[in-house]
């Protein structure tokens, strides 16, 4: 089984229509998981981006620099969390 995943060190979602590119890639490739790093957005905006991507769930890491979006509701147990 292959899980289609997009992992992108996007370095600000609002520059050069970067988020529009993420949306277009999601439509074209039907990713199951999307990970955005260095997005330079406040964590409170993650649900708005989740809705725009039409994903089921969204998570952020401890320092909120990595956002994960999943195409299904995911239940997991966090074992270790660090700042980096």
PDB file with SEQRES, HELIX, SHEET and CRYST1 records, atoms N, CA, C and O in Angstrom:
SEQRES   1 A   84  UNK UNK UNK UNK UNK UNK UNK UNK UNK UNK UNK UNK UNK          
SEQRES   2 A   84  UNK UNK UNK UNK UNK UNK UNK UNK UNK UNK UNK UNK UNK          
SEQRES   3 A   84  UNK UNK UNK UNK UNK UNK UNK UNK UNK UNK UNK UNK UNK          
SEQRES   4 A   84  UNK UNK UNK UNK UNK UNK UNK UNK UNK UNK UNK UNK UNK          
SEQRES   5 A   84  UNK UNK UNK UNK UNK UNK UNK UNK UNK UNK UNK UNK UNK          
SEQRES   6 A   84  UNK UNK UNK UNK UNK UNK UNK UNK UNK UNK UNK UNK UNK          
SEQRES   7 A   84  UNK UNK UNK UNK UNK UNK                                      
HELIX    1 AA1 UNK A   15  UNK A   17  5                                   3    
HELIX    2 AA2 UNK A   18  UNK A   29  1                                  12    
HELIX    3 AA3 UNK A   43  UNK A   45  5                                   3    
HELIX    4 AA4 UNK A   46  UNK A   53  1                                   8    
SHEET    1 AA1 4 UNK A   5  UNK A   9  0                                        
SHEET    2 AA1 4 UNK A  33  UNK A  37  1                                        
SHEET    3 AA1 4 UNK A  66  UNK A  70 -1                                        
SHEET    4 AA1 4 UNK A  57  UNK A  60 -1                                        
CRYST1    1.000    1.000    1.000  90.00  90.00  90.00 P 1           1          
ATOM      1  N   UNK A   1       0.837  -1.179   0.000  1.00  0.00           N  
ATOM      2  CA  UNK A   1       0.000   0.000   0.000  1.00  0.00           C  
ATOM      3  C   UNK A   1       0.886   1.247   0.000  1.00  0.00           C  
ATOM      4  O   UNK A   1       1.796   1.366   0.820  1.00  0.00           O  
ATOM      5  N   UNK A   2       0.623   2.150  -0.897  1.00  0.00           N  
ATOM      6  CA  UNK A   2       1.378   3.396  -0.967  1.00  0.00           C  
ATOM      7  C   UNK A   2       0.521   4.539  -0.411  1.00  0.00           C  
ATOM      8  O   UNK A   2      -0.637   4.707  -0.794  1.00  0.00           O  
ATOM      9  N   UNK A   3       1.106   5.307   0.486  1.00  0.00           N  
ATOM     10  CA  UNK A   3       0.424   6.467   1.050  1.00  0.00           C  
ATOM     11  C   UNK A   3       1.003   7.703   0.381  1.00  0.00           C  
ATOM     12  O   UNK A   3       2.177   8.023   0.568  1.00  0.00           O  
ATOM     13  N   UNK A   4       0.189   8.391  -0.391  1.00  0.00           N  
ATOM     14  CA  UNK A   4       0.653   9.599  -1.085  1.00  0.00           C  
ATOM     15  C   UNK A   4       0.818  10.726  -0.077  1.00  0.00           C  
ATOM     16  O   UNK A   4      -0.112  11.082   0.648  1.00  0.00           O  
ATOM     17  N   UNK A   5       2.028  11.280  -0.049  1.00  0.00           N  
ATOM     18  CA  UNK A   5       2.379  12.292   0.941  1.00  0.00           C  
ATOM     19  C   UNK A   5       3.109  13.454   0.282  1.00  0.00           C  
ATOM     20  O   UNK A   5       3.971  13.258  -0.575  1.00  0.00           O  
ATOM     21  N   UNK A   6       2.754  14.657   0.691  1.00  0.00           N  
ATOM     22  CA  UNK A   6       3.480  15.858   0.281  1.00  0.00           C  
ATOM     23  C   UNK A   6       4.153  16.422   1.522  1.00  0.00           C  
ATOM     24  O   UNK A   6       3.481  16.754   2.498  1.00  0.00           O  
ATOM     25  N   UNK A   7       5.482  16.534   1.490  1.00  0.00           N  
ATOM     26  CA  UNK A   7       6.244  17.142   2.576  1.00  0.00           C  
ATOM     27  C   UNK A   7       6.978  18.330   1.972  1.00  0.00           C  
ATOM     28  O   UNK A   7       7.775  18.176   1.047  1.00  0.00           O  
ATOM     29  N   UNK A   8       6.702  19.516   2.504  1.00  0.00           N  
ATOM     30  CA  UNK A   8       7.236  20.720   1.875  1.00  0.00           C  
ATOM     31  C   UNK A   8       7.723  21.700   2.935  1.00  0.00           C  
ATOM     32  O   UNK A   8       6.962  22.095   3.817  1.00  0.00           O  
ATOM     33  N   UNK A   9       8.988  22.090   2.847  1.00  0.00           N  
ATOM     34  CA  UNK A   9       9.518  23.180   3.655  1.00  0.00           C  
ATOM     35  C   UNK A   9       9.135  24.462   2.918  1.00  0.00           C  
ATOM     36  O   UNK A   9       9.929  25.029   2.167  1.00  0.00           O  
ATOM     37  N   UNK A  10       7.930  24.892   3.144  1.00  0.00           N  
ATOM     38  CA  UNK A  10       7.268  25.894   2.306  1.00  0.00           C  
ATOM     39  C   UNK A  10       7.795  27.310   2.526  1.00  0.00           C  
ATOM     40  O   UNK A  10       7.651  28.158   1.645  1.00  0.00           O  
ATOM     41  N   UNK A  11       8.385  27.574   3.646  1.00  0.00           N  
ATOM     42  CA  UNK A  11       8.967  28.869   4.001  1.00  0.00           C  
ATOM     43  C   UNK A  11       8.014  30.029   3.707  1.00  0.00           C  
ATOM     44  O   UNK A  11       8.291  30.898   2.880  1.00  0.00           O  
ATOM     45  N   UNK A  12       6.925  30.009   4.386  1.00  0.00           N  
ATOM     46  CA  UNK A  12       5.855  31.011   4.329  1.00  0.00           C  
ATOM     47  C   UNK A  12       4.820  30.660   3.266  1.00  0.00           C  
ATOM     48  O   UNK A  12       5.087  30.693   2.065  1.00  0.00           O  
ATOM     49  N   UNK A  13       3.666  30.333   3.740  1.00  0.00           N  
ATOM     50  CA  UNK A  13       2.581  29.908   2.851  1.00  0.00           C  
ATOM     51  C   UNK A  13       2.038  31.031   1.997  1.00  0.00           C  
ATOM     52  O   UNK A  13       1.422  30.773   0.964  1.00  0.00           O  
ATOM     53  N   UNK A  14       2.247  32.250   2.393  1.00  0.00           N  
ATOM     54  CA  UNK A  14       1.635  33.369   1.676  1.00  0.00           C  
ATOM     55  C   UNK A  14       2.504  33.978   0.579  1.00  0.00           C  
ATOM     56  O   UNK A  14       2.060  34.914  -0.087  1.00  0.00           O  
ATOM     57  N   UNK A  15       3.711  33.489   0.369  1.00  0.00           N  
ATOM     58  CA  UNK A  15       4.575  34.077  -0.650  1.00  0.00           C  
ATOM     59  C   UNK A  15       4.413  33.370  -1.983  1.00  0.00           C  
ATOM     60  O   UNK A  15       4.285  32.147  -2.031  1.00  0.00           O  
ATOM     61  N   UNK A  16       4.418  34.116  -3.038  1.00  0.00           N  
ATOM     62  CA  UNK A  16       4.380  33.614  -4.410  1.00  0.00           C  
ATOM     63  C   UNK A  16       3.289  32.559  -4.617  1.00  0.00           C  
ATOM     64  O   UNK A  16       3.480  31.567  -5.320  1.00  0.00           O  
ATOM     65  N   UNK A  17       2.177  32.800  -4.001  1.00  0.00           N  
ATOM     66  CA  UNK A  17       1.022  31.909  -4.122  1.00  0.00           C  
ATOM     67  C   UNK A  17       1.369  30.468  -3.768  1.00  0.00           C  
ATOM     68  O   UNK A  17       0.883  29.535  -4.408  1.00  0.00           O  
ATOM     69  N   UNK A  18       2.200  30.286  -2.760  1.00  0.00           N  
ATOM     70  CA  UNK A  18       2.648  28.949  -2.375  1.00  0.00           C  
ATOM     71  C   UNK A  18       1.485  28.059  -1.953  1.00  0.00           C  
ATOM     72  O   UNK A  18       1.437  26.888  -2.329  1.00  0.00           O  
ATOM     73  N   UNK A  19       0.551  28.598  -1.180  1.00  0.00           N  
ATOM     74  CA  UNK A  19      -0.556  27.755  -0.732  1.00  0.00           C  
ATOM     75  C   UNK A  19      -1.461  27.371  -1.891  1.00  0.00           C  
ATOM     76  O   UNK A  19      -2.023  26.276  -1.892  1.00  0.00           O  
ATOM     77  N   UNK A  20      -1.614  28.238  -2.868  1.00  0.00           N  
ATOM     78  CA  UNK A  20      -2.376  27.897  -4.074  1.00  0.00           C  
ATOM     79  C   UNK A  20      -1.729  26.696  -4.768  1.00  0.00           C  
ATOM     80  O   UNK A  20      -2.430  25.830  -5.293  1.00  0.00           O  
ATOM     81  N   UNK A  21      -0.396  26.641  -4.771  1.00  0.00           N  
ATOM     82  CA  UNK A  21       0.310  25.502  -5.360  1.00  0.00           C  
ATOM     83  C   UNK A  21       0.039  24.229  -4.573  1.00  0.00           C  
ATOM     84  O   UNK A  21      -0.118  23.160  -5.162  1.00  0.00           O  
ATOM     85  N   UNK A  22      -0.017  24.333  -3.233  1.00  0.00           N  
ATOM     86  CA  UNK A  22      -0.329  23.164  -2.400  1.00  0.00           C  
ATOM     87  C   UNK A  22      -1.722  22.654  -2.741  1.00  0.00           C  
ATOM     88  O   UNK A  22      -1.915  21.451  -2.914  1.00  0.00           O  
ATOM     89  N   UNK A  23      -2.693  23.555  -2.840  1.00  0.00           N  
ATOM     90  CA  UNK A  23      -4.064  23.164  -3.181  1.00  0.00           C  
ATOM     91  C   UNK A  23      -4.104  22.492  -4.546  1.00  0.00           C  
ATOM     92  O   UNK A  23      -4.752  21.457  -4.703  1.00  0.00           O  
ATOM     93  N   UNK A  24      -3.426  23.059  -5.532  1.00  0.00           N  
ATOM     94  CA  UNK A  24      -3.417  22.467  -6.875  1.00  0.00           C  
ATOM     95  C   UNK A  24      -2.748  21.099  -6.888  1.00  0.00           C  
ATOM     96  O   UNK A  24      -3.218  20.188  -7.570  1.00  0.00           O  
ATOM     97  N   UNK A  25      -1.654  20.941  -6.140  1.00  0.00           N  
ATOM     98  CA  UNK A  25      -1.000  19.632  -6.065  1.00  0.00           C  
ATOM     99  C   UNK A  25      -1.891  18.613  -5.372  1.00  0.00           C  
ATOM    100  O   UNK A  25      -1.929  17.448  -5.770  1.00  0.00           O  
ATOM    101  N   UNK A  26      -2.609  19.043  -4.338  1.00  0.00           N  
ATOM    102  CA  UNK A  26      -3.541  18.135  -3.638  1.00  0.00           C  
ATOM    103  C   UNK A  26      -4.611  17.656  -4.599  1.00  0.00           C  
ATOM    104  O   UNK A  26      -4.938  16.470  -4.616  1.00  0.00           O  
ATOM    105  N   UNK A  27      -5.162  18.557  -5.397  1.00  0.00           N  
ATOM    106  CA  UNK A  27      -6.190  18.179  -6.370  1.00  0.00           C  
ATOM    107  C   UNK A  27      -5.632  17.226  -7.418  1.00  0.00           C  
ATOM    108  O   UNK A  27      -6.304  16.273  -7.813  1.00  0.00           O  
ATOM    109  N   UNK A  28      -4.414  17.476  -7.867  1.00  0.00           N  
ATOM    110  CA  UNK A  28      -3.831  16.663  -8.926  1.00  0.00           C  
ATOM    111  C   UNK A  28      -3.333  15.302  -8.479  1.00  0.00           C  
ATOM    112  O   UNK A  28      -3.348  14.348  -9.257  1.00  0.00           O  
ATOM    113  N   UNK A  29      -2.885  15.202  -7.217  1.00  0.00           N  
ATOM    114  CA  UNK A  29      -2.252  13.965  -6.758  1.00  0.00           C  
ATOM    115  C   UNK A  29      -3.017  13.257  -5.646  1.00  0.00           C  
ATOM    116  O   UNK A  29      -2.669  12.135  -5.279  1.00  0.00           O  
ATOM    117  N   UNK A  30      -4.055  13.896  -5.105  1.00  0.00           N  
ATOM    118  CA  UNK A  30      -4.884  13.298  -4.060  1.00  0.00           C  
ATOM    119  C   UNK A  30      -4.041  12.785  -2.885  1.00  0.00           C  
ATOM    120  O   UNK A  30      -4.103  11.603  -2.547  1.00  0.00           O  
ATOM    121  N   UNK A  31      -3.261  13.667  -2.271  1.00  0.00           N  
ATOM    122  CA  UNK A  31      -2.399  13.282  -1.163  1.00  0.00           C  
ATOM    123  C   UNK A  31      -3.221  12.860   0.043  1.00  0.00           C  
ATOM    124  O   UNK A  31      -4.269  13.438   0.329  1.00  0.00           O  
ATOM    125  N   UNK A  32      -2.729  11.836   0.754  1.00  0.00           N  
ATOM    126  CA  UNK A  32      -3.340  11.354   1.985  1.00  0.00           C  
ATOM    127  C   UNK A  32      -2.820  12.152   3.182  1.00  0.00           C  
ATOM    128  O   UNK A  32      -3.552  12.391   4.143  1.00  0.00           O  
ATOM    129  N   UNK A  33      -1.542  12.563   3.115  1.00  0.00           N  
ATOM    130  CA  UNK A  33      -0.898  13.339   4.178  1.00  0.00           C  
ATOM    131  C   UNK A  33      -0.192  14.531   3.539  1.00  0.00           C  
ATOM    132  O   UNK A  33       0.471  14.394   2.511  1.00  0.00           O  
ATOM    133  N   UNK A  34      -0.339  15.697   4.157  1.00  0.00           N  
ATOM    134  CA  UNK A  34       0.406  16.883   3.740  1.00  0.00           C  
ATOM    135  C   UNK A  34       1.109  17.432   4.975  1.00  0.00           C  
ATOM    136  O   UNK A  34       0.474  17.681   5.999  1.00  0.00           O  
ATOM    137  N   UNK A  35       2.421  17.619   4.875  1.00  0.00           N  
ATOM    138  CA  UNK A  35       3.211  18.203   5.961  1.00  0.00           C  
ATOM    139  C   UNK A  35       3.818  19.502   5.459  1.00  0.00           C  
ATOM    140  O   UNK A  35       4.526  19.517   4.453  1.00  0.00           O  
ATOM    141  N   UNK A  36       3.539  20.582   6.159  1.00  0.00           N  
ATOM    142  CA  UNK A  36       4.098  21.891   5.807  1.00  0.00           C  
ATOM    143  C   UNK A  36       5.004  22.351   6.941  1.00  0.00           C  
ATOM    144  O   UNK A  36       4.593  22.390   8.101  1.00  0.00           O  
ATOM    145  N   UNK A  37       6.240  22.698   6.596  1.00  0.00           N  
ATOM    146  CA  UNK A  37       7.209  23.152   7.596  1.00  0.00           C  
ATOM    147  C   UNK A  37       7.593  24.597   7.304  1.00  0.00           C  
ATOM    148  O   UNK A  37       7.600  25.029   6.152  1.00  0.00           O  
ATOM    149  N   UNK A  38       7.912  25.337   8.363  1.00  0.00           N  
ATOM    150  CA  UNK A  38       8.335  26.736   8.236  1.00  0.00           C  
ATOM    151  C   UNK A  38       7.297  27.578   7.487  1.00  0.00           C  
ATOM    152  O   UNK A  38       7.644  28.361   6.603  1.00  0.00           O  
ATOM    153  N   UNK A  39       6.055  27.415   7.840  1.00  0.00           N  
ATOM    154  CA  UNK A  39       4.946  28.100   7.163  1.00  0.00           C  
ATOM    155  C   UNK A  39       4.773  29.543   7.611  1.00  0.00           C  
ATOM    156  O   UNK A  39       4.128  30.330   6.919  1.00  0.00           O  
ATOM    157  N   UNK A  40       5.339  29.902   8.757  1.00  0.00           N  
ATOM    158  CA  UNK A  40       5.284  31.262   9.314  1.00  0.00           C  
ATOM    159  C   UNK A  40       3.852  31.789   9.450  1.00  0.00           C  
ATOM    160  O   UNK A  40       3.554  32.925   9.082  1.00  0.00           O  
ATOM    161  N   UNK A  41       2.994  30.954   9.976  1.00  0.00           N  
ATOM    162  CA  UNK A  41       1.618  31.341  10.281  1.00  0.00           C  
ATOM    163  C   UNK A  41       1.344  31.018  11.739  1.00  0.00           C  
ATOM    164  O   UNK A  41       1.971  30.120  12.301  1.00  0.00           O  
ATOM    165  N   UNK A  42       0.434  31.723  12.347  1.00  0.00           N  
ATOM    166  CA  UNK A  42       0.052  31.434  13.721  1.00  0.00           C  
ATOM    167  C   UNK A  42      -0.734  30.121  13.760  1.00  0.00           C  
ATOM    168  O   UNK A  42      -1.492  29.808  12.841  1.00  0.00           O  
ATOM    169  N   UNK A  43      -0.540  29.364  14.835  1.00  0.00           N  
ATOM    170  CA  UNK A  43      -1.170  28.047  14.957  1.00  0.00           C  
ATOM    171  C   UNK A  43      -2.694  28.126  14.910  1.00  0.00           C  
ATOM    172  O   UNK A  43      -3.350  27.163  14.513  1.00  0.00           O  
ATOM    173  N   UNK A  44      -3.256  29.253  15.306  1.00  0.00           N  
ATOM    174  CA  UNK A  44      -4.721  29.360  15.311  1.00  0.00           C  
ATOM    175  C   UNK A  44      -5.306  29.292  13.899  1.00  0.00           C  
ATOM    176  O   UNK A  44      -6.510  29.087  13.746  1.00  0.00           O  
ATOM    177  N   UNK A  45      -4.482  29.459  12.872  1.00  0.00           N  
ATOM    178  CA  UNK A  45      -4.958  29.418  11.489  1.00  0.00           C  
ATOM    179  C   UNK A  45      -4.978  28.016  10.891  1.00  0.00           C  
ATOM    180  O   UNK A  45      -5.425  27.842   9.757  1.00  0.00           O  
ATOM    181  N   UNK A  46      -4.507  27.019  11.625  1.00  0.00           N  
ATOM    182  CA  UNK A  46      -4.360  25.683  11.049  1.00  0.00           C  
ATOM    183  C   UNK A  46      -5.697  25.105  10.571  1.00  0.00           C  
ATOM    184  O   UNK A  46      -5.741  24.437   9.539  1.00  0.00           O  
ATOM    185  N   UNK A  47      -6.775  25.351  11.300  1.00  0.00           N  
ATOM    186  CA  UNK A  47      -8.071  24.801  10.892  1.00  0.00           C  
ATOM    187  C   UNK A  47      -8.588  25.462   9.612  1.00  0.00           C  
ATOM    188  O   UNK A  47      -9.250  24.815   8.800  1.00  0.00           O  
ATOM    189  N   UNK A  48      -8.291  26.722   9.439  1.00  0.00           N  
ATOM    190  CA  UNK A  48      -8.681  27.402   8.193  1.00  0.00           C  
ATOM    191  C   UNK A  48      -7.951  26.778   7.003  1.00  0.00           C  
ATOM    192  O   UNK A  48      -8.550  26.549   5.952  1.00  0.00           O  
ATOM    193  N   UNK A  49      -6.670  26.507   7.173  1.00  0.00           N  
ATOM    194  CA  UNK A  49      -5.904  25.857   6.100  1.00  0.00           C  
ATOM    195  C   UNK A  49      -6.393  24.425   5.873  1.00  0.00           C  
ATOM    196  O   UNK A  49      -6.446  23.965   4.732  1.00  0.00           O  
ATOM    197  N   UNK A  50      -6.749  23.720   6.947  1.00  0.00           N  
ATOM    198  CA  UNK A  50      -7.292  22.362   6.823  1.00  0.00           C  
ATOM    199  C   UNK A  50      -8.549  22.366   5.962  1.00  0.00           C  
ATOM    200  O   UNK A  50      -8.712  21.523   5.080  1.00  0.00           O  
ATOM    201  N   UNK A  51      -9.429  23.317   6.223  1.00  0.00           N  
ATOM    202  CA  UNK A  51     -10.667  23.406   5.432  1.00  0.00           C  
ATOM    203  C   UNK A  51     -10.371  23.742   3.976  1.00  0.00           C  
ATOM    204  O   UNK A  51     -10.989  23.175   3.076  1.00  0.00           O  
ATOM    205  N   UNK A  52      -9.440  24.652   3.732  1.00  0.00           N  
ATOM    206  CA  UNK A  52      -9.094  25.024   2.352  1.00  0.00           C  
ATOM    207  C   UNK A  52      -8.476  23.852   1.594  1.00  0.00           C  
ATOM    208  O   UNK A  52      -8.616  23.754   0.375  1.00  0.00           O  
ATOM    209  N   UNK A  53      -7.791  22.963   2.317  1.00  0.00           N  
ATOM    210  CA  UNK A  53      -7.214  21.774   1.689  1.00  0.00           C  
ATOM    211  C   UNK A  53      -8.214  20.625   1.593  1.00  0.00           C  
ATOM    212  O   UNK A  53      -7.939  19.604   0.962  1.00  0.00           O  
ATOM    213  N   UNK A  54      -9.371  20.797   2.222  1.00  0.00           N  
ATOM    214  CA  UNK A  54     -10.388  19.750   2.256  1.00  0.00           C  
ATOM    215  C   UNK A  54      -9.843  18.472   2.908  1.00  0.00           C  
ATOM    216  O   UNK A  54     -10.046  17.369   2.399  1.00  0.00           O  
ATOM    217  N   UNK A  55      -9.154  18.637   4.035  1.00  0.00           N  
ATOM    218  CA  UNK A  55      -8.604  17.513   4.786  1.00  0.00           C  
ATOM    219  C   UNK A  55      -9.450  17.308   6.038  1.00  0.00           C  
ATOM    220  O   UNK A  55     -10.131  18.225   6.496  1.00  0.00           O  
ATOM    221  N   UNK A  56      -9.399  16.096   6.586  1.00  0.00           N  
ATOM    222  CA  UNK A  56     -10.228  15.749   7.741  1.00  0.00           C  
ATOM    223  C   UNK A  56      -9.643  16.207   9.075  1.00  0.00           C  
ATOM    224  O   UNK A  56     -10.388  16.620   9.964  1.00  0.00           O  
ATOM    225  N   UNK A  57      -8.319  16.141   9.226  1.00  0.00           N  
ATOM    226  CA  UNK A  57      -7.731  16.492  10.514  1.00  0.00           C  
ATOM    227  C   UNK A  57      -6.403  17.216  10.327  1.00  0.00           C  
ATOM    228  O   UNK A  57      -5.752  17.110   9.288  1.00  0.00           O  
ATOM    229  N   UNK A  58      -6.023  17.955  11.367  1.00  0.00           N  
ATOM    230  CA  UNK A  58      -4.788  18.742  11.322  1.00  0.00           C  
ATOM    231  C   UNK A  58      -4.133  18.722  12.698  1.00  0.00           C  
ATOM    232  O   UNK A  58      -4.806  18.770  13.728  1.00  0.00           O  
ATOM    233  N   UNK A  59      -2.805  18.652  12.690  1.00  0.00           N  
ATOM    234  CA  UNK A  59      -2.025  18.634  13.923  1.00  0.00           C  
ATOM    235  C   UNK A  59      -0.816  19.541  13.745  1.00  0.00           C  
ATOM    236  O   UNK A  59      -0.382  19.816  12.626  1.00  0.00           O  
ATOM    237  N   UNK A  60      -0.284  19.997  14.869  1.00  0.00           N  
ATOM    238  CA  UNK A  60       0.937  20.799  14.846  1.00  0.00           C  
ATOM    239  C   UNK A  60       1.905  20.251  15.883  1.00  0.00           C  
ATOM    240  O   UNK A  60       1.483  19.644  16.867  1.00  0.00           O  
ATOM    241  N   UNK A  61       3.205  20.460  15.668  1.00  0.00           N  
ATOM    242  CA  UNK A  61       4.179  19.990  16.647  1.00  0.00           C  
ATOM    243  C   UNK A  61       4.289  20.990  17.793  1.00  0.00           C  
ATOM    244  O   UNK A  61       3.589  22.002  17.814  1.00  0.00           O  
ATOM    245  N   UNK A  62       5.167  20.699  18.739  1.00  0.00           N  
ATOM    246  CA  UNK A  62       5.289  21.490  19.960  1.00  0.00           C  
ATOM    247  C   UNK A  62       5.584  22.963  19.689  1.00  0.00           C  
ATOM    248  O   UNK A  62       4.950  23.833  20.285  1.00  0.00           O  
ATOM    249  N   UNK A  63       6.533  23.258  18.803  1.00  0.00           N  
ATOM    250  CA  UNK A  63       6.857  24.662  18.536  1.00  0.00           C  
ATOM    251  C   UNK A  63       6.037  25.241  17.386  1.00  0.00           C  
ATOM    252  O   UNK A  63       6.271  26.372  16.961  1.00  0.00           O  
ATOM    253  N   UNK A  64       5.087  24.473  16.888  1.00  0.00           N  
ATOM    254  CA  UNK A  64       4.104  24.896  15.881  1.00  0.00           C  
ATOM    255  C   UNK A  64       4.723  25.266  14.529  1.00  0.00           C  
ATOM    256  O   UNK A  64       4.130  26.019  13.758  1.00  0.00           O  
ATOM    257  N   UNK A  65       5.908  24.736  14.247  1.00  0.00           N  
ATOM    258  CA  UNK A  65       6.554  25.024  12.969  1.00  0.00           C  
ATOM    259  C   UNK A  65       6.289  23.949  11.920  1.00  0.00           C  
ATOM    260  O   UNK A  65       6.630  24.119  10.750  1.00  0.00           O  
ATOM    261  N   UNK A  66       5.687  22.851  12.339  1.00  0.00           N  
ATOM    262  CA  UNK A  66       5.330  21.787  11.403  1.00  0.00           C  
ATOM    263  C   UNK A  66       3.836  21.531  11.536  1.00  0.00           C  
ATOM    264  O   UNK A  66       3.332  21.275  12.630  1.00  0.00           O  
ATOM    265  N   UNK A  67       3.145  21.603  10.424  1.00  0.00           N  
ATOM    266  CA  UNK A  67       1.723  21.290  10.385  1.00  0.00           C  
ATOM    267  C   UNK A  67       1.526  20.002   9.605  1.00  0.00           C  
ATOM    268  O   UNK A  67       2.116  19.821   8.540  1.00  0.00           O  
ATOM    269  N   UNK A  68       0.696  19.104  10.134  1.00  0.00           N  
ATOM    270  CA  UNK A  68       0.335  17.865   9.454  1.00  0.00           C  
ATOM    271  C   UNK A  68      -1.157  17.873   9.172  1.00  0.00           C  
ATOM    272  O   UNK A  68      -1.965  18.179  10.048  1.00  0.00           O  
ATOM    273  N   UNK A  69      -1.508  17.537   7.954  1.00  0.00           N  
ATOM    274  CA  UNK A  69      -2.906  17.428   7.550  1.00  0.00           C  
ATOM    275  C   UNK A  69      -3.140  16.001   7.069  1.00  0.00           C  
ATOM    276  O   UNK A  69      -2.342  15.463   6.302  1.00  0.00           O  
ATOM    277  N   UNK A  70      -4.238  15.385   7.520  1.00  0.00           N  
ATOM    278  CA  UNK A  70      -4.567  14.016   7.137  1.00  0.00           C  
ATOM    279  C   UNK A  70      -5.930  13.981   6.464  1.00  0.00           C  
ATOM    280  O   UNK A  70      -6.826  14.759   6.790  1.00  0.00           O  
ATOM    281  N   UNK A  71      -6.062  13.066   5.524  1.00  0.00           N  
ATOM    282  CA  UNK A  71      -7.310  12.922   4.785  1.00  0.00           C  
ATOM    283  C   UNK A  71      -8.339  12.073   5.534  1.00  0.00           C  
ATOM    284  O   UNK A  71      -9.446  11.866   5.038  1.00  0.00           O  
ATOM    285  N   UNK A  72      -7.986  11.587   6.713  1.00  0.00           N  
ATOM    286  CA  UNK A  72      -8.904  10.837   7.566  1.00  0.00           C  
ATOM    287  C   UNK A  72      -8.697  11.323   8.998  1.00  0.00           C  
ATOM    288  O   UNK A  72      -7.717  12.007   9.294  1.00  0.00           O  
ATOM    289  N   UNK A  73      -9.612  10.972   9.869  1.00  0.00           N  
ATOM    290  CA  UNK A  73      -9.429  11.267  11.284  1.00  0.00           C  
ATOM    291  C   UNK A  73      -8.410  10.266  11.816  1.00  0.00           C  
ATOM    292  O   UNK A  73      -8.560   9.061  11.615  1.00  0.00           O  
ATOM    293  N   UNK A  74      -7.385  10.754  12.488  1.00  0.00           N  
ATOM    294  CA  UNK A  74      -6.284   9.915  12.947  1.00  0.00           C  
ATOM    295  C   UNK A  74      -6.251   9.921  14.468  1.00  0.00           C  
ATOM    296  O   UNK A  74      -6.385  10.967  15.104  1.00  0.00           O  
ATOM    297  N   UNK A  75      -6.070   8.732  15.041  1.00  0.00           N  
ATOM    298  CA  UNK A  75      -5.879   8.621  16.485  1.00  0.00           C  
ATOM    299  C   UNK A  75      -4.482   8.065  16.706  1.00  0.00           C  
ATOM    300  O   UNK A  75      -4.112   7.056  16.105  1.00  0.00           O  
ATOM    301  N   UNK A  76      -3.704   8.715  17.566  1.00  0.00           N  
ATOM    302  CA  UNK A  76      -2.345   8.254  17.785  1.00  0.00           C  
ATOM    303  C   UNK A  76      -1.899   8.544  19.200  1.00  0.00           C  
ATOM    304  O   UNK A  76      -2.553   9.279  19.940  1.00  0.00           O  
ATOM    305  N   UNK A  77      -0.772   7.954  19.565  1.00  0.00           N  
ATOM    306  CA  UNK A  77      -0.181   8.183  20.874  1.00  0.00           C  
ATOM    307  C   UNK A  77       1.195   8.803  20.663  1.00  0.00           C  
ATOM    308  O   UNK A  77       2.051   8.215  20.002  1.00  0.00           O  
ATOM    309  N   UNK A  78       1.402   9.973  21.218  1.00  0.00           N  
ATOM    310  CA  UNK A  78       2.680  10.668  21.101  1.00  0.00           C  
ATOM    311  C   UNK A  78       3.651  10.074  22.109  1.00  0.00           C  
ATOM    312  O   UNK A  78       3.359  10.018  23.303  1.00  0.00           O  
ATOM    313  N   UNK A  79       4.800   9.633  21.629  1.00  0.00           N  
ATOM    314  CA  UNK A  79       5.787   9.001  22.504  1.00  0.00           C  
ATOM    315  C   UNK A  79       6.811  10.020  22.988  1.00  0.00           C  
ATOM    316  O   UNK A  79       7.080  10.095  24.187  1.00  0.00           O  
ATOM    317  N   UNK A  80       7.383  10.800  22.088  1.00  0.00           N  
ATOM    318  CA  UNK A  80       8.376  11.811  22.447  1.00  0.00           C  
ATOM    319  C   UNK A  80       8.095  13.065  21.642  1.00  0.00           C  
ATOM    320  O   UNK A  80       7.822  12.999  20.444  1.00  0.00           O  
ATOM    321  N   UNK A  81       8.164  14.210  22.309  1.00  0.00           N  
ATOM    322  CA  UNK A  81       8.006  15.480  21.606  1.00  0.00           C  
ATOM    323  C   UNK A  81       9.123  16.411  22.051  1.00  0.00           C  
ATOM    324  O   UNK A  81       9.335  16.624  23.244  1.00  0.00           O  
ATOM    325  N   UNK A  82       9.836  16.962  21.072  1.00  0.00           N  
ATOM    326  CA  UNK A  82      10.927  17.884  21.368  1.00  0.00           C  
ATOM    327  C   UNK A  82      10.711  19.175  20.590  1.00  0.00           C  
ATOM    328  O   UNK A  82       9.853  19.241  19.709  1.00  0.00           O  
ATOM    329  N   UNK A  83      11.483  20.189  20.914  1.00  0.00           N  
ATOM    330  CA  UNK A  83      11.350  21.466  20.217  1.00  0.00           C  
ATOM    331  C   UNK A  83      11.820  21.411  18.782  1.00  0.00           C  
ATOM    332  O   UNK A  83      11.350  22.208  17.971  1.00  0.00           O  
ATOM    333  N   UNK A  84      12.710  20.528  18.429  1.00  0.00           N  
ATOM    334  CA  UNK A  84      13.231  20.479  17.065  1.00  0.00           C  
ATOM    335  C   UNK A  84      12.667  19.318  16.303  1.00  0.00           C  
ATOM    336  O   UNK A  84      13.001  19.127  15.134  1.00  0.00           O  
TER     337      UNK A  84                                                      
END                                                                             
